């Protein structure tokens, strides 16, 4: 098997760190636009389009469960795409994931409804959602690895944060697209209006090819391949040398529960009969929080380059447990000012501390030869649990779906493992890139050799 040529210098070519960060931002924004429009539709539209309208509570529960299906598929996608990315390079995965996400999302917009084909409709919906999950499994890990390995050693936090600020940008775009759709008359909304945001994703495949096809492979991966060869079975090396860090990443990734509950369950709760807030107003809460997050994420990441990954991540994890409680309480009051204020504080400011620093924090735990696999598998197992947190929240909220305090305590409990993961992790923000993930100096195999 051929491997990338060894770069002449030890550093990335001029302009490549910015180019890699830009490609990560735009690609993640496009990819997660697709991923998050599903969340809005699952909360507002799909219970009436794909499930039995005669039982609204069950229809909502089933619709939110389909949101979690993608998260269940993500660990499987991580195993496959992580293996390929550590064998063939980061760039190939970055292009593939965008094309797959664009195609599967476009197909959701073309699906027949329950009234048209009966139970086949939700089955097809789940199949498309599985493809979205497989795509998302490789997107963040490959983009994180690409930006981290291109970045200057003293600014890895800042450059890797572009992947997550792109994710927030995609969520913002999804929310802004859904705002005018949600204002359509009910009949138009449920017949064709909800399909428009999904159809727009056809541009993702084209944009992904244009944005990422000219991006260079990372110097770290090229050096690894030229000096030691690629790893034949990254998973075996990962289990043998990095099992504790994989467990830390799994635990840390549970912080994503804050995002899924904020984005999906809280939206469904606020617009339910129990609270009665308008769809449009709640979509604007998400939009404003994401605007603030776009500014907060790189600031938190830059701070982590100065004081370390652990303290910044801990601020986000512990603070989210408290501010999520405040946000759900504000929803229960029906007060729009309180909802906007606490929503921005929770999701826009505090959660962004953990969200902005984890790409560098997790990526720096692993050596180059298994970095993509380690980040992909660890995060996607944790994210799978976070995805189904929405379904559990719907059950915990009781038959009327209005027990917000139980959901707040549940969310706080899910913030405990990330805190433990950060406390037990090593600080890595000053470790040279080539030494990341190395426990000891290993003898170098012959150049071009494939290792196990």
N, C-alpha and C positions, 0 to 999 in steps of 0.2 A: 504494500500500500504506500502511495506517495504521501509525503508530508510537506508542509510549507517550508520554503527556503529560510535559512537562518538569516536574520537581519544583520546588517553590518554593525550597527550601533546597539547599545543596550537600552536606549530610550526610544520612545515612539517618534516617528517622523514629525517634523513641525506641522502643526495644525491638526494632527490626527486625534489628540485628546478632545478638542472641541468638536471635530467632525463626528467622533464616536458618540459623544454626549448628545449632540444634536440629533443623530440618527436614533439614539435610544429614546429621546424625548418624543420626537414626532411619531416614531413607530409605536411606542407605548400608548401615546394619546389616541392614535387611530385604533389600535387593538382594543383598548379598554373603553373607548366609545362604544364599540360593539358589545363588549361584555356587560357594560352597565346599563345600556338601554334595555337589556333583558330584565335587569332588576326593577327598573321603573315599570315596565310592562307587567311583570309578575305581580307587583303590588297593586296596580291600578286597572289593568285591562284583562289579563289572562283568566282570572277567575270567572269572568262572564263570557269569554270567547271560547275557551277550551275545556271548561269544566261545568258541572251541573249547577245551574243558577238557582235551582229549587232549595239548595242548602248552601247559602253564602259562606258560612263559617268553614265548612268542609272544603268548599271550592277554593277559598283563600289559602287554607292550609296546604292543599295539594299543589296550588300554584307556587307557593313559597318553597315547597319541597323540590319542584323542578328547578328552582334557582340553585338549590344545593346540589343537584345532580352533577353539575359541571365541576363542583369542587371534589366530588367523589371520583370523577374521571381524571382529575389532575395528577394524583400520585402515579397512576399508570402512565400518563403522558410524560411525567418527569423521569421515570425509569428509562423509557425509550429515548426521549430527546436528550436527556442528560448523557446517556451512553454515547449517542451519536455526536453530540457537541464536544465531548472530551476526546473523541476519536478523530473527527473530521474538522473541527473548528467551530467557533462561535457564529461566524457570519452566515453559514448555511442554515442554521437553526433560526436565526433572526428573520431571514427572508421567508422560510417555510411557514413559520407561525403566523405571520401576517396574512399570507395568502389563504391559509386554512380558516382563520378567523373571519376574513371577509366573505368567503364562500358560504360558511355555515350560517352566518348571520343573515346574509341575503336570502338564503333558503327559508329561514324562519318567517320572513316577510311574505313568502309565497305559499305558506301552508294553508290548507283548508281548515275550516273551523269545526267545532263539535256538531253544530247544526247541519253541516254539509256531509261529514263522513263518520260521525259518531266517535267511538272510542279510539279510532285510528288517529284522530287529530292530536290528542295528548301524547300518543306513542311517538309520532313523528317529531313532535316538539321536543321530547326528551332526547331523541337521537341527535337532533341538531345541537342541543345543549351539551351533549357529551363531546361533540366535535369542538365546541367552543372551549370546553374545559381542557381538552388535550392541547389545544393551541396555547391557551394561557399558561399551561404548565411550563412550556419552554421559553416563552417570551421574556419574562422578567429575569430569569436566571441567565439566559444568553446575553441579554442587554446589560445586566449587571457585570457579568464577567468581561464583556467587551470594554465597557467604560473603565472598570477598575484596572484592567491590565494595560490600558492605554494611558491612564491618568498619571500625572506627576505624583511621586510617593507622598508628598506632604499635602496633597489636595484630593486624595482618593475619596474622602467623604463628600466633598462638594461635587465632583464629577459624577460619582455613582448616584447621587440624589436626583439627577436628571431623569433617570428611569421612573422614579416614583412621582416626581412633579409632572412627568408626562402622563402617568396613570391618573393623577388628579385632573390634569387637563382634559383627558378623555372623559372622565366622569362629569366634569363641568359641561363639556360639549354635549354629552348625552342628555343632561338635565335641560340645557337651553333648547335643544331640539324638541324635547318632550313638552316644554311649556306651551308653545302654540298648539301642539297636537291635543293637549289636555283641555284646551278651551273650545274645541270643536263641539258641535251639537252631539248628543249622546249617540244618535243613530249613525252619523258619519264617523265618529270616533271608533265605534265598535265594528263598523263594516270595512272601511279602508284606511281611516286616519292613522291607526296604530301601526300599519304596515310601512308607512313612509320612512320612519327612522331606520328600519331594518333594510329597506331597499337602498338607502344612501350608502350602505357599507360596501356596495360593489366597488366603490372607489378605493377601498382599502387594498385590494389585491394589486391594483395598478400603482398606488402610492408606495406600497411596500417594496415593489420591484425597483422603482425609480430611486427611492431614498437609500436603500441599503445595498444595492448590487455593486457599488463602487467602493464600499468601505473596506479598508485593509484588515487582514487578520491581525491579531494582537502580537506584539513582539514577544510577550511572555509565552504564548502558546507556540510560536514559531521556534523560539529557543528550546523549549521543552521537547518539541518534536525532533529538532535537529540534533540535540545533544544526547537525549536519553531515549527518544522514541515515544510514541503514544502508548497509552495503557490499553492493553487488550481488553481487560475487564475492569472498568473503573469502579463498578459496584463492589467488587472484592477488595480492592485497595481501600475504598471508602470505609467498608465495614472493619477492615483490619487496622487501619491507622487513624480513622477519624470518627469512630462510632459515637464517642461522647459529644463531639461537636454537632453531629447530625441530630442527636437527642436535644441539644440546646436549641438548635434552629427550629426543630418541631415545636418545642415549648414556646420559643419566642414568637413563632408565626401565629400563635393563637391570639395575638394582639389584633389580628385582622378581624376578629369577632366584633370589635368596636365599629369597624367600617360597615360590615354587613348588616348589623342590627340598626345602625344609624341610617343607612341607605335604604334598607328594605322594610324591616319590621316597623321601625318608627314611622315611616311614611304610610304604611298600611294602617297603623294604629291611629295616627293623627287624622286621617281622612275617613275613619270609620264612624259609625253612628255614635259610638261612645264619646268621641271628642268633637267631631263635626267640622274640622278645619278644612279649608278648600285645597283642592289638588294643586292649583297654581301657586298658592302661597307657600305650600310645603316644598314644592320644587324650587322655589326661589330661595328657601332656606339652604337647601343643598347647594345651589349655585353660588350663593354668597360665601358659604363655608369653604367651598372649593377654590374660590378666588383668593381668599385669605391663605389657604393651604399652599397655593402656588408660590406665594411670597415666603411663607414660613418654612417650607421644606428646605430650600437651599440655605437659609439662615441657620437653622438647626444643624444642618450637615456641616456648614463652615465652622460652627462652634465645636462640633465633634472633632474636626481636624486640629483644634487647639487644645481642648481639654480631655478628649477621649470619647470613644463610642459608648462605653458603659454608662456614664452619668447622664448623657443626653437620652439614651434609650430608656433609662429608669424614670426619668421625668415624664416621658410619654406614656409608659406603661402604667405607672402608679397614678399619674394625673388623670388618665383616661377613665379609670375606675370611679373617680370622684365626679368628674365633669359629666360623664354619661348619666349618672344618677340625677344631676341637676337638669340635664336636657330632657330626660323622660318625665321628670316632675313638671317642668315647664309645659310640656305637651299636655299633661293631664289637666292643667289649669285652663287650657284653651287660649292663653294670652299670646298674641303674635309678637309683641316686643320681647317678652321673656324667651320665647322660642327662638327668635332670631339671635338674641344675645348669647344664650347658652349653647345654641347650635354652632355658632362661629367659634366660641371659646373651646368647646369640646373637640369638634372635628377639624376646624380650621387651624387652631393654635396648638393645643395640647397633644392631640393624637399625631400631629405632624412631626413632633419630636421623635417618636419611635418610627414613624413611617419614613421619615427622611433619612434616618441613619442606618436602618437595617440593611440596605444593600451593601454598604461597606462593612458593617459589623459582621454580617453572615459570611460575605465573600472572603474576608480576611482570615476566617477560621480555617480555610482549606488551601492546600497546595494547588499549583496551576494544573497538575495532571488530573485532578478530580474536582476542581472548583465548580464547574457547571453542574456536575452530577450531585455534589454535596448540597449546593444551594437549591437546586431544583427539587430534589427528593425531600430534603428537610422542610422547605417552605410549603411544598404542595401537600404534604401530609398534614401539617398544621393548618393550612388554608382549607383543607377538606373539612376539618372539624369546625373551622370558622364559618364555612358556607352553610353547614347544617345547623349552626347556632340560631339561624333565623327560624328554622322549623321548630326547634326546641323552644325558642322564645314564644312562638305562637301557641304552643301547648301549655307552657308555664303561665301564660297570660290568662288562662282560664277559659271557660266556655263562652264568655262574652268578649274575650280578648282585651280586657281593660285593666288587668292587674300589672300596671307598669312597674311597681316597686319590686315585684318578683323578678321581672326581666332585668331591672337595674342591678339587683343583687347577683343574678346569674352572670351578667356581663362583667361585674366586678370580680367574680370568682375566676372568670376566664382570663383576667389580667394578672392573676397570681403566678402562673407558670412563666410568663415572659419576665416577670421581675426576678424569679429564681434563676432563670437562664442567664440573665445579665449579671447577676451577682456572682455566679460561679464561672463566668467566662473570663478569658484573659483579655487584657487591654492590648490592642494591636495597632493603634493609629500611628505609632512611630516605628513599626517594624518595616524594614525594606521590602519592596514588593516581591523580590525573588526569594526572600526568606519566609514569606507567609505560609503558615500551615506546616512548616518543617519542625519536627521534634528533635531531629539529630541530623548530622551530615551523613548522607547516604553515598556509597560508592557509585560513580556514574557509569552506566552501561555504555557499550560501544555506540557511537553516533548512528542514528537511523534504526537502532534496534527497537523492536516492539516489546514492551515489558508487561508484566502481569502484576 
